Amino acid sequence: MKTAVIIGVGAENGLGSTLCKRFAKLDLHVVAAGRTQTKLDAVVATIESNGGKASSQVTDCTVEDQVINLFEAASKIGTIDIAIYNAGNIFPGNVVDMEADYFRDAWEVCCFGGLLFGREAIRHMQPKSRGTIIFTGASASLRGSAGFSAFNVSKAGLRALAQSMSKESGSKGIHVAHVVIDGTINGGQIRSKSTDHADNLDEEGLISLEGIADAYEYLYKQQKTAWSFEVDLRTAIEKW
């Protein structure tokens, strides 16, 4: 049995849960990880009701022991074939008003957690000399924006980390990739917010969850002789 470890799983109509459902359809046992048991249970129940295999583990991506335990639990189920780091929320705020702890929290969730997760994934994949690790990025991975310095630094750091991991691990048979989601995702998070930004967007201006999952599946299925490090995704009308 091959397993998929996916962290950053929240609401059922979010990206993490969409990725769980997609890789369950590919006959992998999905280990869904996140901070809220009830949300994880809902995703697992949906997968199982559709004939897939899944389990869950509450995990804080910034706590080393919890990340280690996550991968040890997944490896007992089967061979870890793909690991996806989808953790991290948007951290807005101006530099002049920013508390040091707020900046540190953003970095820990969006970047430091990626180190712990990627390191453990590589350690478990090395014996088989195969596996795929994918990190979820954002517009902030590539460019800084006013009012988002903590998020910008954290996501840019995660991208650099992923690139280093890719160069270190490629020759060992492990494919490390990064996905830049350049725009707003058409998921539960944006739909639950009553903001001018959310209200002004329609279906054409929102990135499809299934379309994003297509890109992750594409990276997972790439031949070893033609790997991509990065895929960037945006709508047809996004200004970039």
N, C-alpha and C positions, 0 to 999 in steps of 0.2 A: 504494500500500500504506500503510495506517495502522499506526502502531506504538504499543505500550504499553510504557512504561518502569516497571519495578517493582523497587524496592530494598528490601532486607531479606528476601531469599529464602534460606531455609535448608533444613531437612529437607523431604522430600516430603510429609509429613503435617502441615506447618505452614501458617500463614495465607499467607505470601508465595507459596509454591508453589501453593496453592489458587487464589489470585488470578491467578497466571500461567496456570493451566489454564483458568480461567473466561474470561479475555479472549482466549485463543487460540481458544476455541470461538466467539467473536464475530467471527472472521476478522481479527483483528489479529495482526501479527507482534510477539511478546512479546520484549522484551529484559530478561532476568532478571539482576539485579545483587545481589551479596552479597560476602562475604569469603572464601568457600570454593569453589574451582573444582569439586571433586568433587560437591558438593551442587547446584551450578548445572547441571552436566552431566547429573545424574540428572533434573532437572526438564525440561530441554530435550529429553532423549531420550524422556521420557514424552509430551510434547506432540507431538513429531514422529511417534511411533509411532501416535498417534491422528489423524494427518493435519493437524496444525496447524503453524504456523511459529514458530520461536523461535531465539534466540541468547543468549549469555551474556557478561557482562563483570565480572570481579572488580573491585569498587569498595569503597573505604572511604568511607562517607558523610561523614566529618569532614575529608577531604583535598580541598581545593578543586580541584586539577588533575584528580584522578580523577573527580570529579563532572562537571566540564566535559567531559572526554573521553567519559564515558558518554553524555551528550546529543548530542555531536557524532557519535559512532558510530551512535546510534539514528536521527539525522536523515538519515544517509546511506542508511539502509534504506528510510525512508519518512517520511511526515508524522507527527509525534508528536501523537497524539490524546488520550492519557490518560497521566498520570504518577502513580504511587502511592508515597508515602513510608511504608514499613512498618518502618523500622529502629528499634531500641531495645529493650533488655531491661529487666526489673525490677531496680532498684538498691536493695535494702533497706539499712537501717542507721540507728542512732540518731545524732542530732546530736552528742551529747557525745563519741562515739567516732569520729566521721567525720574522715578525712583530707581535706585540701583537694583533692588530686589526684583522689580518688574522686568527690567532688562535681562537679568540673570534667569528668571523663570522662562522667558521667551526662548532664550538660547538653549536652556536645558531641554525643553520639550521639542523644539524644532531641530536642534542640532546634536546636542550631547546624547540624547536618546538614540539618535541615528547611529552614533558610534557603538553604543552598547548592543543595539539590535544587529547591526551589520557584522560586528565582530563575532557575536555568537552564531550568526547564520553561517559565516565562513568557517568557523571551527567545526560545525556539524556537517558542512558540505565537503570539506577537504578530503575526508577518507574515501569518498566515492568519486572525487574529481569531477563533480558536476553539480549544477544548481543555478538558480537565478535569484538575484536580489534586486528589488526595484524600490526606489525612493520617490515619494511624491513631492514634487516641487511646485513653485508658483511663479507668478510674474516677478515677485521679489527675489527669486533666485538669480535673476539676470540684471536687475536694475533697481536702484534705490528710489524711493518716493518720499516726498515730504509727508510727515506725520506717521511714518511707519518704520522708523529706524530700527527698532528692536526686531521687528519681523524681517526686515531687509537683511540685516546682519545674520540672523539665524538661518534663514533660507539660503542665502549665498554661501554660508559656511557648510550647510548640509550638502549643497551641490559640489563644493570643492572636496568634501570628505568622500562623497560617492565616486568622484572622478579618481581620487587617489586609490580607493578600494578597487575600482575597476582595473586600474593599471597594475595593481599588486596581484590581483586574483585571476585575471584572464588566463594567464599561462597555466594556472592550476585547474582550469576547466570550469571556473565559476564566472557567470555572466552578471556583472553589476551594471544597472541602468538607472537613469533618472528621467522623470517625466515632468516637464514644465506645463502646468495648467495655467495658461495665460488668459485669465478671465474668470467670470463668475459661474460656478457650477449650478446646474438646474436640479438642486436637491432640497432636502428639508430645511437646511440651515437658512438659505436665502428666503425660502417661502415663509418661514416663521417670523421674519423680521419685517416690521413696518417702517421702512426707511425710504427716502427719496430714491436712492440707488436701486433698491429692490423693486419699487413701484414702477420705475421707468423702464425696466427690462421686460421684454417679452420672450417667447420661446426662441425666436431667431437670435436673440442676444445672449442666450444662456448656453453653456457647454453641456452637452448631453452626458448623463451618467453612463449610459450604455456605450456611447462613443468613446469615453475614457477607458472603460473596461476593454473595449476592442484593442486599444493601444497596448494595454498591459498584457493581454493575451498574445498579441503580435510579438512583443518583446520576448515573452516566455517561449514562444515557438520558433524563434530565429535559429538558423543553422549556425553552428560554431564557426564556420568560415565566413560568416557575414553578420556579425553582431553590431548593434547600435548601442552607443552609450546613452544617447539622449533623443527623446521625441518631444516636440512641443505641440500643444493643442490649443486651439482657439476657434471661435466662431468665424464665419465668413465675413462678418461685419465688424469684428474687433479691430480697433486701431492699434497698430503696433509698429 
